[in-house]
Amino acid sequence: MAMDATCQIRMDGELKSQVEALYRDLGTSFAEAVRIFAQQSVREGRMPFRPSLKTWDDMSAGEIDAVLTKSEQDIAEGRVTSQDALDKKMKERFARGRKQAV
């Protein structure tokens, strides 16, 4: 896939420094992470995660129950992975230089 377009975003400098350090530690770049996000979004036809503005403290007991029930379903159906396993997968992916989303 040719990289023939540019995307510019503005963000807080401290956030940019933190996210660049995170992806550098994972063996990749922030730009590559944005490309992966875009590929996953297209593949799934939605954002590749469920964004939420509410913290646990802002949620009702019913909302918390719904989130926990969904989490239990995800676990039972194998849709979760540990952070260590994901980090290992990402490092392996970038070590091989593949051009596909994880």
N, C-alpha and C positions, 0 to 999 in steps of 0.2 A: 504494500500500500504506500503510495507516494505521500510524502509530507509536503504538501504544496499550499497550505493555508496557515495563517498565524492567528492566534487568539490572545488578546491582552485582557488582563483583569487587574483591578486595583484592590489592595487589601492592606490591613494594618501591618506595618513593618515587623513588629514582634511576632505576629502570627506567621508571617512569611518565613522568618528565621527559624521558628520552631518546626514548621512543616518541612522545610528544606533539610534540617538536621535529621528529622525522623526518616525521611525517605533516603537520605544518604546512608544512615545506619542500616537501612534495609537493602542497600546495594543498588539503589536506583535514584531517580531524580523526581522532583515535584512535577516537572513537565510530563514525564512518563506516567506518573500517577494520574494526572489529569486525562491523558490519552486512554488509560485503562478505564477510568470512570466513564468516559464517553463511549468506549466500546461496550462496556457492560450495560450502560443505559440503553443503547440501541438494541443489544441482544435481548434484554429483558422487557423492552418497551416501557420502561419507567425508570425512576431513580433506583439505583442498585441497593438502596437501604431505605428504611422507613424514617424519614426525618420527623422530629418532634420538638416543639418549643417548650413543652411541659417538663418540669422536673418531677421526681417522685413526690415531693412536698406539695406540688400544685395539683396532683391527681386525686380524684375521689377513690374510695375503696373499690367501687365497681370498675373504674378505669384500670386500676392496678391489677385487679383480678383478671380483666380481659388481656392485659399485656402478659401476665404470667401464664395464663392459659395458652396464649399464642406461642410463647416461648417453650412451654411443655410440648406442644404439637411439633414445633420445629425440631426439638431434640428427638422426639419419638420417630420422626420421619427422616432423621439424618441430615437436616439442613443447617447444622451448626458445626463449627470446628474450633479447636482451641487456638488461642493466640500464638502459642509456640508452633503448632502445626502450620498455621497460616504464614507465619514469619519464615519458616523453613521452606515452604512452597514458593514464596515470593523470591527468596534468595536463590533457590534452584532455578526458577524461571529466568531471572536476570543473569545468572551465571551462564546459562545456555544461549542467551541473546535472542530468545524467541520474539516474534513480532505479533503475538496474539495476546488477547486478554486472558487472565487467569481463569 
